[in-house]
Amino acid sequence: MPTFLQHFGERQPDGTYEISPSGLSIMSSMINVGELVGSLGAAPLNDFMGRKGAFLVAAIVAIVGTVLQVITDHDQGIIIGGRVILGLGVGIFSSTSPLYIGVCLVLYSDTQVPNSHLSRRRLLQLR
């Protein structure tokens, strides 16, 4: 943490480095903003590219966001931007995953996998 403070904090008169509480909260919460936008944008993306295509886009976006956070040096703006971009990927993943699981359950119906209705009943808690 001391290295992070030196790179992204402001030098205080006593020689220590500090990140302001507002700056730290912005850096921490920007991933949630990206997740919100990503989850809202996942529906049109799923319609246009399909579930697997949305997973591919989400993976690329998440990788770009992670790389931005790793390569930056002394710039809080790039950290914040990387967290927003990473949040976009996470939001797309979290919205698309339940849809893809539901599609997989339908594809493997009772006729293709013996006793799959029992596992579906347990998974979905149907009565």
MMTF fields as JSON, N, C-alpha, C and O atoms, coordinates in Angstrom:
{
  "mmtfVersion": "1.0.0",
  "mmtfProducer": "UNKNOWN",
  "numBonds": 507,
  "numAtoms": 508,
  "numGroups": 127,
  "numChains": 1,
  "numModels": 1,
  "chainsPerModel": [1],
  "groupsPerChain": [127],
  "chainIdList": ["A"],
  "bondAtomList": [4, 2, 8, 6, 12, 10, 16, 14, 20, 18, 24, 22, 28, 26, 32, 30, 36, 34, 40, 38, 44, 42, 48, 46, 52, 50, 56, 54, 60, 58, 64, 62, 68, 66, 72, 70, 76, 74, 80, 78, 84, 82, 88, 86, 92, 90, 96, 94, 100, 98, 104, 102, 108, 106, 112, 110, 116, 114, 120, 118, 124, 122, 128, 126, 132, 130, 136, 134, 140, 138, 144, 142, 148, 146, 152, 150, 156, 154, 160, 158, 164, 162, 168, 166, 172, 170, 176, 174, 180, 178, 184, 182, 188, 186, 192, 190, 196, 194, 200, 198, 204, 202, 208, 206, 212, 210, 216, 214, 220, 218, 224, 222, 228, 226, 232, 230, 236, 234, 240, 238, 244, 242, 248, 246, 252, 250, 256, 254, 260, 258, 264, 262, 268, 266, 272, 270, 276, 274, 280, 278, 284, 282, 288, 286, 292, 290, 296, 294, 300, 298, 304, 302, 308, 306, 312, 310, 316, 314, 320, 318, 324, 322, 328, 326, 332, 330, 336, 334, 340, 338, 344, 342, 348, 346, 352, 350, 356, 354, 360, 358, 364, 362, 368, 366, 372, 370, 376, 374, 380, 378, 384, 382, 388, 386, 392, 390, 396, 394, 400, 398, 404, 402, 408, 406, 412, 410, 416, 414, 420, 418, 424, 422, 428, 426, 432, 430, 436, 434, 440, 438, 444, 442, 448, 446, 452, 450, 456, 454, 460, 458, 464, 462, 468, 466, 472, 470, 476, 474, 480, 478, 484, 482, 488, 486, 492, 490, 496, 494, 500, 498, 504, 502],
  "bondOrderList": [1, 1, 1, 1, 1, 1, 1, 1, 1, 1, 1, 1, 1, 1, 1, 1, 1, 1, 1, 1, 1, 1, 1, 1, 1, 1, 1, 1, 1, 1, 1, 1, 1, 1, 1, 1, 1, 1, 1, 1, 1, 1, 1, 1, 1, 1, 1, 1, 1, 1, 1, 1, 1, 1, 1, 1, 1, 1, 1, 1, 1, 1, 1, 1, 1, 1, 1, 1, 1, 1, 1, 1, 1, 1, 1, 1, 1, 1, 1, 1, 1, 1, 1, 1, 1, 1, 1, 1, 1, 1, 1, 1, 1, 1, 1, 1, 1, 1, 1, 1, 1, 1, 1, 1, 1, 1, 1, 1, 1, 1, 1, 1, 1, 1, 1, 1, 1, 1, 1, 1, 1, 1, 1, 1, 1, 1],
  "groupList": [{"groupName": "MET", "atomNameList": ["N", "CA", "C", "O"], "elementList": ["N", "C", "C", "O"], "formalChargeList": [0, 0, 0, 0], "bondAtomList": [1, 0, 2, 1, 3, 2], "bondOrderList": [1, 1, 2], "singleLetterCode": "M", "chemCompType": "L-PEPTIDE LINKING"}, {"groupName": "PRO", "atomNameList": ["N", "CA", "C", "O"], "elementList": ["N", "C", "C", "O"], "formalChargeList": [0, 0, 0, 0], "bondAtomList": [1, 0, 2, 1, 3, 2], "bondOrderList": [1, 1, 2], "singleLetterCode": "P", "chemCompType": "L-PEPTIDE LINKING"}, {"groupName": "THR", "atomNameList": ["N", "CA", "C", "O"], "elementList": ["N", "C", "C", "O"], "formalChargeList": [0, 0, 0, 0], "bondAtomList": [1, 0, 2, 1, 3, 2], "bondOrderList": [1, 1, 2], "singleLetterCode": "T", "chemCompType": "L-PEPTIDE LINKING"}, {"groupName": "PHE", "atomNameList": ["N", "CA", "C", "O"], "elementList": ["N", "C", "C", "O"], "formalChargeList": [0, 0, 0, 0], "bondAtomList": [1, 0, 2, 1, 3, 2], "bondOrderList": [1, 1, 2], "singleLetterCode": "F", "chemCompType": "L-PEPTIDE LINKING"}, {"groupName": "LEU", "atomNameList": ["N", "CA", "C", "O"], "elementList": ["N", "C", "C", "O"], "formalChargeList": [0, 0, 0, 0], "bondAtomList": [1, 0, 2, 1, 3, 2], "bondOrderList": [1, 1, 2], "singleLetterCode": "L", "chemCompType": "L-PEPTIDE LINKING"}, {"groupName": "GLN", "atomNameList": ["N", "CA", "C", "O"], "elementList": ["N", "C", "C", "O"], "formalChargeList": [0, 0, 0, 0], "bondAtomList": [1, 0, 2, 1, 3, 2], "bondOrderList": [1, 1, 2], "singleLetterCode": "Q", "chemCompType": "L-PEPTIDE LINKING"}, {"groupName": "HIS", "atomNameList": ["N", "CA", "C", "O"], "elementList": ["N", "C", "C", "O"], "formalChargeList": [0, 0, 0, 0], "bondAtomList": [1, 0, 2, 1, 3, 2], "bondOrderList": [1, 1, 2], "singleLetterCode": "H", "chemCompType": "L-PEPTIDE LINKING"}, {"groupName": "GLY", "atomNameList": ["N", "CA", "C", "O"], "elementList": ["N", "C", "C", "O"], "formalChargeList": [0, 0, 0, 0], "bondAtomList": [1, 0, 2, 1, 3, 2], "bondOrderList": [1, 1, 2], "singleLetterCode": "G", "chemCompType": "PEPTIDE LINKING"}, {"groupName": "GLU", "atomNameList": ["N", "CA", "C", "O"], "elementList": ["N", "C", "C", "O"], "formalChargeList": [0, 0, 0, 0], "bondAtomList": [1, 0, 2, 1, 3, 2], "bondOrderList": [1, 1, 2], "singleLetterCode": "E", "chemCompType": "L-PEPTIDE LINKING"}, {"groupName": "ARG", "atomNameList": ["N", "CA", "C", "O"], "elementList": ["N", "C", "C", "O"], "formalChargeList": [0, 0, 0, 0], "bondAtomList": [1, 0, 2, 1, 3, 2], "bondOrderList": [1, 1, 2], "singleLetterCode": "R", "chemCompType": "L-PEPTIDE LINKING"}, {"groupName": "ASP", "atomNameList": ["N", "CA", "C", "O"], "elementList": ["N", "C", "C", "O"], "formalChargeList": [0, 0, 0, 0], "bondAtomList": [1, 0, 2, 1, 3, 2], "bondOrderList": [1, 1, 2], "singleLetterCode": "D", "chemCompType": "L-PEPTIDE LINKING"}, {"groupName": "TYR", "atomNameList": ["N", "CA", "C", "O"], "elementList": ["N", "C", "C", "O"], "formalChargeList": [0, 0, 0, 0], "bondAtomList": [1, 0, 2, 1, 3, 2], "bondOrderList": [1, 1, 2], "singleLetterCode": "Y", "chemCompType": "L-PEPTIDE LINKING"}, {"groupName": "ILE", "atomNameList": ["N", "CA", "C", "O"], "elementList": ["N", "C", "C", "O"], "formalChargeList": [0, 0, 0, 0], "bondAtomList": [1, 0, 2, 1, 3, 2], "bondOrderList": [1, 1, 2], "singleLetterCode": "I", "chemCompType": "L-PEPTIDE LINKING"}, {"groupName": "SER", "atomNameList": ["N", "CA", "C", "O"], "elementList": ["N", "C", "C", "O"], "formalChargeList": [0, 0, 0, 0], "bondAtomList": [1, 0, 2, 1, 3, 2], "bondOrderList": [1, 1, 2], "singleLetterCode": "S", "chemCompType": "L-PEPTIDE LINKING"}, {"groupName": "ASN", "atomNameList": ["N", "CA", "C", "O"], "elementList": ["N", "C", "C", "O"], "formalChargeList": [0, 0, 0, 0], "bondAtomList": [1, 0, 2, 1, 3, 2], "bondOrderList": [1, 1, 2], "singleLetterCode": "N", "chemCompType": "L-PEPTIDE LINKING"}, {"groupName": "VAL", "atomNameList": ["N", "CA", "C", "O"], "elementList": ["N", "C", "C", "O"], "formalChargeList": [0, 0, 0, 0], "bondAtomList": [1, 0, 2, 1, 3, 2], "bondOrderList": [1, 1, 2], "singleLetterCode": "V", "chemCompType": "L-PEPTIDE LINKING"}, {"groupName": "ALA", "atomNameList": ["N", "CA", "C", "O"], "elementList": ["N", "C", "C", "O"], "formalChargeList": [0, 0, 0, 0], "bondAtomList": [1, 0, 2, 1, 3, 2], "bondOrderList": [1, 1, 2], "singleLetterCode": "A", "chemCompType": "L-PEPTIDE LINKING"}, {"groupName": "LYS", "atomNameList": ["N", "CA", "C", "O"], "elementList": ["N", "C", "C", "O"], "formalChargeList": [0, 0, 0, 0], "bondAtomList": [1, 0, 2, 1, 3, 2], "bondOrderList": [1, 1, 2], "singleLetterCode": "K", "chemCompType": "L-PEPTIDE LINKING"}, {"groupName": "CYS", "atomNameList": ["N", "CA", "C", "O"], "elementList": ["N", "C", "C", "O"], "formalChargeList": [0, 0, 0, 0], "bondAtomList": [1, 0, 2, 1, 3, 2], "bondOrderList": [1, 1, 2], "singleLetterCode": "C", "chemCompType": "L-PEPTIDE LINKING"}],
  "groupTypeList": [0, 1, 2, 3, 4, 5, 6, 3, 7, 8, 9, 5, 1, 10, 7, 2, 11, 8, 12, 13, 1, 13, 7, 4, 13, 12, 0, 13, 13, 0, 12, 14, 15, 7, 8, 4, 15, 7, 13, 4, 7, 16, 16, 1, 4, 14, 10, 3, 0, 7, 9, 17, 7, 16, 3, 4, 15, 16, 16, 12, 15, 16, 12, 15, 7, 2, 15, 4, 5, 15, 12, 2, 10, 6, 10, 5, 7, 12, 12, 12, 7, 7, 9, 15, 12, 4, 7, 4, 7, 15, 7, 12, 3, 13, 13, 2, 13, 1, 4, 11, 12, 7, 15, 18, 4, 15, 4, 11, 13, 10, 2, 5, 15, 1, 14, 13, 6, 4, 13, 9, 9, 9, 4, 4, 5, 4, 9],
  "groupIdList": [1, 2, 3, 4, 5, 6, 7, 8, 9, 10, 11, 12, 13, 14, 15, 16, 17, 18, 19, 20, 21, 22, 23, 24, 25, 26, 27, 28, 29, 30, 31, 32, 33, 34, 35, 36, 37, 38, 39, 40, 41, 42, 43, 44, 45, 46, 47, 48, 49, 50, 51, 52, 53, 54, 55, 56, 57, 58, 59, 60, 61, 62, 63, 64, 65, 66, 67, 68, 69, 70, 71, 72, 73, 74, 75, 76, 77, 78, 79, 80, 81, 82, 83, 84, 85, 86, 87, 88, 89, 90, 91, 92, 93, 94, 95, 96, 97, 98, 99, 100, 101, 102, 103, 104, 105, 106, 107, 108, 109, 110, 111, 112, 113, 114, 115, 116, 117, 118, 119, 120, 121, 122, 123, 124, 125, 126, 127],
  "secStructList": [7, 2, 2, 2, 2, 2, 2, 2, 1, 3, 3, 7, 6, 6, 1, 7, 3, 3, 7, 7, 2, 2, 2, 2, 2, 2, 2, 2, 2, 2, 2, 2, 2, 2, 2, 2, 2, 2, 2, 2, 2, 2, 2, 2, 2, 2, 2, 2, 2, 2, 2, 2, 2, 2, 2, 2, 2, 2, 2, 2, 2, 2, 2, 2, 2, 2, 2, 2, 2, 2, 2, 7, 7, 1, 7, 2, 2, 2, 2, 2, 2, 2, 2, 2, 2, 2, 2, 2, 2, 2, 2, 2, 2, 2, 2, 2, 2, 2, 2, 2, 2, 2, 2, 2, 2, 2, 2, 1, 7, 6, 6, 6, 1, 6, 6, 2, 2, 2, 2, 2, 2, 2, 2, 2, 6, 7, 7],
  "xCoordList": [0.808, 0.0, 0.857, 0.444, 2.02, 2.82, 3.215, 3.252, 3.509, 3.867, 2.667, 2.813, 1.494, 0.281, 0.047, -0.298, 0.231, 0.06, 1.065, 0.716, 2.29, 3.291, 2.958, 3.176, 2.433, 2.13, 0.879, 0.83, -0.121, -1.413, -1.852, -2.886, -1.102, -1.465, -0.79, 0.009, -1.137, -0.542, 0.412, 0.123, 1.534, 2.529, 2.041, 1.621, 2.107, 1.704, 2.901, 4.042, 2.667, 3.787, 4.784, 5.962, 4.301, 5.217, 5.979, 6.719, 5.82, 6.564, 5.842, 6.338, 4.696, 3.924, 3.015, 2.812, 2.48, 1.557, 0.175, 0.025, -0.827, -2.194, -3.117, -2.941, -4.104, -5.171, -6.385, -6.752, -7.003, -8.158, -9.301, -9.423, -10.125, -11.249, -12.177, -12.692, -12.385, -13.259, -12.606, -13.281, -11.292, -10.587, -10.59, -10.741, -10.421, -10.43, -11.824, -11.958, -12.86, -14.212, -14.572, -15.284, -14.097, -14.352, -13.643, -14.223, -12.381, -11.656, -12.341, -12.373, -12.887, -13.515, -14.877, -15.22, -15.657, -17.039, -17.26, -18.358, -16.281, -16.484, -16.739, -17.344, -16.285, -16.58, -18.084, -18.622, -18.765, -20.215, -20.957, -21.982, -20.458, -21.062, -20.936, -21.892, -19.752, -19.558, -20.434, -20.95, -20.611, -21.471, -22.913, -23.601, -23.376, -24.74, -24.933, -25.899, -24.025, -24.128, -23.991, -24.719, -23.05, -22.851, -24.054, -24.415, -24.686, -25.852, -27.05, -27.849, -27.177, -28.263, -28.009, -28.948, -26.768, -26.433, -26.308, -26.13, -26.4, -26.233, -27.4, -27.199, -28.611, -29.781, -29.689, -29.853, -29.43, -29.287, -28.087, -28.129, -27.023, -25.836, -26.143, -25.697, -26.904, -27.3, -28.207, -28.096, -29.087, -29.969, -29.176, -29.465, -28.19, -27.423, -26.377, -26.235, -25.645, -24.512, -24.758, -23.977, -25.809, -26.043, -25.286, -24.51, -25.526, -24.932, -23.415, -22.684, -22.955, -21.507, -20.784, -19.673, -21.391, -20.802, -20.718, -19.742, -21.756, -21.733, -20.64, -19.982, -20.443, -19.346, -17.993, -17.105, -17.843, -16.588, -16.333, -15.224, -17.356, -17.216, -16.904, -16.041, -17.594, -17.363, -15.943, -15.317, -15.437, -14.071, -13.052, -12.105, -13.249, -12.313, -12.367, -11.328, -13.572, -13.729, -13.092, -12.415, -13.301, -12.719, -11.195, -10.519, -10.659, -9.199, -8.644, -7.619, -9.312, -8.847, -8.873, -7.922, -9.947, -10.035, -8.955, -8.39, -8.673, -7.627, -6.255, -5.448, -5.991, -4.697, -4.51, -3.417, -5.554, -5.445, -5.065, -4.256, -5.652, -5.331, -3.905, -3.262, -3.419, -2.081, -0.987, 0.05, -1.196, -0.115, 0.018, 1.029, -0.97, -0.902, 0.14, 0.446, 0.668, 1.638, 1.396, 1.544, 1.033, 0.827, -0.372, -0.38, -1.364, -2.523, -3.815, -4.17, -4.508, -5.752, -6.84, -7.704, -6.806, -7.82, -7.823, -8.884, -6.644, -6.575, -7.049, -7.69, -6.734, -7.243, -8.772, -9.423, -9.332, -10.786, -11.398, -12.397, -10.812, -11.304, -11.204, -12.117, -10.104, -9.944, -10.982, -11.474, -11.318, -12.334, -13.725, -14.527, -14.01, -15.3, -15.387, -16.411, -14.326, -14.313, -14.396, -15.117, -13.666, -13.77, -15.19, -15.71, -15.828, -17.209, -18.17, -19.131, -17.919, -18.752, -18.72, -19.758, -17.511, -17.384, -18.061, -18.732, -17.89, -18.507, -20.03, -20.726, -20.548, -21.997, -22.568, -23.638, -21.86, -22.322, -22.29, -23.226, -21.208, -21.125, -22.278, -22.923, -22.537, -23.54, -24.96, -25.847, -25.192, -26.524, -26.689, -27.79, -25.607, -25.685, -25.612, -26.208, -24.898, -24.705, -26.011, -26.168, -26.961, -28.217, -28.977, -29.608, -28.919, -29.587, -28.949, -29.646, -27.629, -26.925, -27.183, -27.343, -27.224, -27.523, -28.927, -29.149, -29.878, -31.237, -31.31, -32.046, -30.565, -30.527, -29.932, -30.426, -28.889, -28.263, -29.212, -29.22, -30.019, -30.984, -32.036, -32.455, -32.463, -33.46, -32.857, -33.524, -31.619, -30.979, -30.823, -30.983, -30.514, -30.367, -31.671, -31.772, -32.653, -33.983, -34.042, -33.049, -35.23, -35.42, -35.122, -34.708, -35.323, -35.116, -33.639, -33.268, -32.789, -31.378, -30.559, -29.598, -30.939, -30.193, -31.16, -32.127, -30.91, -31.814, -31.836, -30.806, -33.028, -33.238, -32.827, -32.575, -32.754, -32.378, -33.503, -33.257, -34.75, -35.846, -35.685, -36.128, -35.058, -34.82, -33.803, -33.989, -32.731, -31.727, -32.27, -31.95, -33.088, -33.694, -34.645, -34.702, -35.392, -36.335, -35.582, -36.026, -34.459, -33.659, -33.032, -32.996, -32.534, -31.873, -32.854, -32.554, -33.996, -34.961, -35.989, -36.799, -35.975, -36.879, -38.337, -39.163, -38.621, -39.995, -40.76, -40.185, -42.064, -42.89, -43.908, -44.688],
  "yCoordList": [-1.199, 0.0, 1.272, 2.265, 1.286, 2.519, 2.911, 4.099, 1.942, 2.251, 2.844, 3.799, 2.282, 2.817, 4.252, 5.112, 4.513, 5.873, 6.837, 7.975, 6.398, 7.259, 7.553, 8.667, 6.562, 6.738, 7.567, 8.368, 7.388, 8.012, 9.017, 9.667, 9.152, 10.095, 11.444, 11.648, 12.35, 13.683, 13.789, 13.304, 14.42, 14.566, 15.6, 16.7, 15.226, 16.089, 16.894, 16.537, 17.967, 18.777, 17.998, 18.348, 16.941, 16.165, 15.093, 14.318, 15.026, 14.095, 12.793, 11.987, 12.564, 11.353, 11.587, 12.719, 10.498, 10.577, 10.161, 9.289, 10.8, 10.51, 10.674, 11.569, 9.788, 9.917, 10.442, 9.913, 11.473, 12.06, 11.039, 10.19, 11.117, 10.18, 10.23, 9.202, 11.437, 11.517, 10.868, 10.199, 11.058, 10.411, 8.9, 8.187, 8.41, 6.965, 6.384, 5.293, 7.116, 6.601, 6.617, 5.729, 7.601, 7.634, 6.47, 5.795, 6.237, 5.108, 3.784, 2.883, 3.665, 2.404, 2.197, 1.072, 3.255, 3.079, 3.155, 2.848, 3.543, 3.672, 2.331, 2.286, 1.243, -0.066, -0.325, -0.972, 0.18, -0.008, 0.773, 0.312, 1.931, 2.709, 1.927, 1.833, 1.369, 0.559, -0.676, -1.063, -1.306, -2.488, -2.137, -2.901, -0.984, -0.561, -0.357, -0.852, 0.363, 0.624, -0.682, -0.912, -1.535, -2.808, -3.719, -4.374, -3.776, -4.648, -4.117, -4.897, -2.795, -2.234, -2.401, -2.576, -2.349, -2.514, -3.956, -4.228, -4.887, -6.3, -6.847, -7.71, -6.365, -6.897, -6.648, -7.592, -5.406, -5.223, -5.97, -6.458, -6.058, -6.784, -8.269, -8.893, -8.844, -10.251, -10.474, -11.496, -9.545, -9.685, -9.605, -10.329, -8.739, -8.527, -9.61, -10.091, -10.003, -10.92, -12.316, -13.226, -12.505, -13.789, -13.863, -12.97, -14.938, -15.069, -15.221, -14.557, -16.083, -16.302, -15.068, -14.774, -14.354, -13.112, -12.06, -11.315, -12.009, -11.065, -11.439, -10.562, -12.744, -13.171, -12.757, -12.329, -12.884, -12.5, -11.003, -10.591, -10.195, -8.743, -8.398, -7.561, -9.03, -8.758, -9.133, -8.421, -10.235, -10.644, -9.638, -9.274, -9.197, -8.222, -6.908, -6.313, -6.45, -5.194, -5.308, -4.382, -6.431, -6.621, -6.665, -6.13, -7.294, -7.343, -5.949, -5.584, -5.164, -3.796, -2.972, -2.244, -3.077, -2.353, -2.76, -1.916, -4.041, -4.524, -4.038, -3.616, -4.096, -3.644, -2.154, -1.73, -1.361, 0.071, 0.323, 1.202, -0.453, -0.278, -0.704, -0.123, -1.706, -2.23, -1.333, -1.152, -0.77, -0.04, 1.404, 2.041, 1.939, 3.354, 3.605, 2.742, 4.824, 5.218, 6.691, 7.558, 6.963, 8.329, 9.036, 10.266, 8.339, 9.0, 8.354, 7.254, 9.036, 8.502, 8.4, 7.527, 9.275, 9.258, 7.953, 7.44, 7.419, 6.151, 4.997, 4.067, 5.057, 4.034, 4.067, 3.026, 5.265, 5.4, 4.935, 4.215, 5.337, 4.89, 3.386, 2.76, 2.792, 1.341, 0.619, -0.438, 1.184, 0.558, 0.654, -0.273, 1.771, 1.887, 0.87, 0.207, 0.746, -0.204, -1.64, -2.461, -1.945, -3.278, -3.534, -4.637, -2.523, -2.669, -2.957, -3.706, -2.369, -2.672, -4.17, -4.793, -4.736, -6.167, -7.016, -7.996, -6.648, -7.404, -7.31, -8.295, -6.132, -5.971, -6.821, -7.411, -6.887, -7.731, -9.196, -9.944, -9.612, -10.992, -11.319, -12.358, -10.437, -10.754, -10.735, -11.363, -10.039, -10.069, -11.22, -11.741, -11.609, -12.638, -14.055, -14.978, -14.231, -15.575, -16.287, -17.442, -15.662, -16.384, -16.749, -17.804, -15.894, -16.205, -17.411, -18.284, -17.456, -18.564, -19.873, -20.923, -19.811, -21.02, -21.518, -22.722, -20.588, -20.981, -21.608, -22.575, -21.082, -21.658, -23.062, -23.967, -23.247, -24.571, -25.578, -26.742, -25.153, -26.072, -26.506, -27.663, -25.598, -25.939, -26.86, -27.788, -26.623, -27.448, -28.892, -29.817, -29.087, -30.438, -30.843, -30.899, -31.121, -31.445, -32.9, -33.625, -33.314, -34.672, -35.745, -36.847, -35.448, -36.47, -36.696, -37.772, -35.714, -35.85, -36.408, -37.148, -36.055, -36.501, -37.216, -36.615, -38.499, -39.226, -38.594, -38.176, -38.538, -38.023, -36.562, -36.115, -35.811, -34.409, -33.593, -32.536, -34.092, -33.364, -33.346, -32.404, -34.37, -34.382, -33.315, -32.609, -33.205, -32.192, -30.786, -29.869, -30.599, -29.283, -28.922, -27.777, -29.929, -29.677, -29.235, -28.322, -29.866, -29.47, -28.101, -27.288, -27.836, -26.57, -25.402, -24.372, -25.557, -24.465, -24.517, -23.6, -25.571, -25.773, -25.694, -25.004, -26.432, -26.499, -27.539, -28.499, -27.336, -28.313, -28.936, -29.776],
  "zCoordList": [0.0, 0.0, 0.0, -0.598, 0.637, 0.585, -0.84, -1.161, -1.687, -3.067, -3.803, -4.566, -3.574, -4.194, -3.739, -4.55, -2.457, -1.946, -2.572, -2.884, -2.755, -3.377, -4.832, -5.31, -5.533, -6.953, -7.184, -8.118, -6.353, -6.63, -5.57, -5.731, -4.513, -3.462, -3.65, -4.564, -2.761, -2.763, -1.578, -0.484, -1.811, -0.754, 0.266, -0.092, 1.513, 2.611, 3.111, 2.819, 3.856, 4.357, 5.229, 5.295, 5.895, 6.735, 5.959, 6.565, 4.644, 3.807, 3.516, 2.73, 4.12, 3.844, 2.643, 2.206, 2.127, 0.994, 1.461, 2.316, 0.886, 1.283, 0.085, -0.742, 0.013, -0.975, -0.231, 0.818, -0.763, -0.081, -0.013, -0.895, 1.013, 1.109, -0.111, -0.55, -0.651, -1.828, -3.038, -3.82, -3.204, -4.314, -4.19, -5.183, -2.958, -2.729, -2.975, -3.531, -2.559, -2.784, -4.262, -4.732, -4.996, -6.438, -7.121, -7.972, -6.743, -7.336, -7.021, -7.86, -5.818, -5.409, -6.05, -6.413, -6.195, -6.619, -8.123, -8.588, -8.879, -10.324, -11.003, -12.074, -10.393, -10.985, -10.953, -11.852, -9.918, -9.824, -10.902, -11.403, -11.257, -12.346, -13.654, -14.425, -13.896, -15.097, -15.109, -16.158, -13.941, -13.869, -14.194, -14.871, -13.715, -14.015, -15.511, -16.091, -16.125, -17.569, -18.355, -19.321, -17.933, -18.63, -18.529, -19.507, -17.356, -17.219, -18.002, -18.52, -18.091, -18.899, -20.395, -21.171, -20.789, -22.198, -22.64, -23.827, -21.698, -22.045, -22.859, -23.713, -22.613, -23.33, -24.833, -25.606, -25.284, -26.73, -27.297, -28.426, -26.515, -26.977, -27.135, -28.098, -26.196, -26.299, -27.501, -28.178, -27.769, -28.94, -30.239, -31.192, -30.277, -31.504, -31.736, -32.861, -30.702, -30.873, -30.322, -30.598, -29.563, -28.923, -27.598, -27.26, -26.859, -25.522, -25.594, -24.859, -26.466, -26.555, -27.074, -26.635, -27.989, -28.481, -27.383, -27.293, -26.549, -25.427, -24.433, -23.873, -24.211, -23.339, -23.918, -23.182, -25.214, -25.854, -25.697, -25.355, -25.946, -25.794, -24.336, -24.07, -23.402, -21.987, -21.575, -20.79, -22.093, -21.759, -22.294, -21.597, -23.523, -24.111, -23.344, -23.058, -23.011, -22.272, -20.889, -20.443, -20.21, -18.88, -18.943, -18.064, -19.968, -20.127, -20.364, -19.789, -21.209, -21.472, -20.185, -19.901, -19.408, -18.148, -17.16, -16.465, -17.098, -16.199, -16.637, -15.809, -17.932, -18.447, -18.169, -17.792, -18.347, -18.055, -16.598, -16.302, -15.696, -14.287, -13.962, -13.088, -14.658, -14.372, -14.942, -14.303, -16.128, -16.789, -16.34, -16.635, -15.634, -15.276, -14.19, -13.368, -14.226, -13.223, -12.892, -13.753, -11.675, -11.183, -11.802, -11.838, -12.281, -12.885, -12.38, -12.803, -11.485, -10.939, -12.008, -11.928, -12.997, -14.048, -14.828, -15.183, -15.095, -15.835, -14.962, -15.45, -13.668, -12.746, -12.741, -12.826, -12.642, -12.604, -13.927, -13.928, -15.042, -16.344, -16.503, -17.041, -16.043, -16.114, -15.284, -15.678, -14.135, -13.283, -13.911, -13.793, -14.575, -15.265, -16.392, -16.557, -17.16, -18.288, -17.776, -18.345, -16.711, -16.112, -15.639, -15.807, -15.045, -14.604, -15.746, -15.575, -16.911, -18.087, -18.39, -18.612, -18.396, -18.666, -17.61, -17.933, -16.349, -15.254, -15.33, -15.084, -15.668, -15.803, -16.918, -16.77, -18.032, -19.139, -18.723, -19.005, -18.046, -17.56, -16.616, -16.758, -15.654, -14.639, -15.192, -14.613, -16.284, -16.9, -17.887, -18.061, -18.523, -19.557, -18.98, -19.535, -17.892, -17.331, -17.002, -17.399, -16.296, -16.03, -17.306, -17.372, -18.306, -19.571, -20.244, -20.762, -20.236, -20.878, -20.131, -20.753, -18.812, -18.032, -18.354, -18.481, -18.485, -18.841, -20.215, -20.411, -21.167, -22.513, -22.466, -23.138, -21.686, -21.581, -20.957, -21.356, -19.98, -19.379, -20.383, -20.382, -21.231, -22.244, -23.294, -23.752, -23.68, -24.704, -24.252, -25.049, -22.982, -22.458, -21.793, -20.568, -22.615, -22.104, -21.669, -21.727, -21.23, -20.701, -21.741, -21.382, -23.006, -24.025, -24.313, -24.784, -24.043, -24.362, -23.192, -23.402, -21.972, -20.809, -19.88, -19.412, -19.607, -18.716, -17.317, -16.787, -16.744, -15.388, -15.226, -14.107, -16.327, -16.189, -15.555, -14.975, -15.669, -15.033, -13.522, -12.865, -12.964, -11.526, -11.124, -10.133, -11.902, -11.57, -11.808, -11.051, -12.848, -13.08, -11.949, -11.503, -11.495, -10.402, -9.152, -8.455, -8.863, -7.708, -7.917, -6.994, -9.132, -9.407, -9.339, -8.734, -9.942, -10.011, -8.882, -8.755, -8.059, -6.942, -7.395, -6.798, -8.478, -8.973, -8.179, -7.667, -8.085, -7.338, -8.226, -7.776]
}
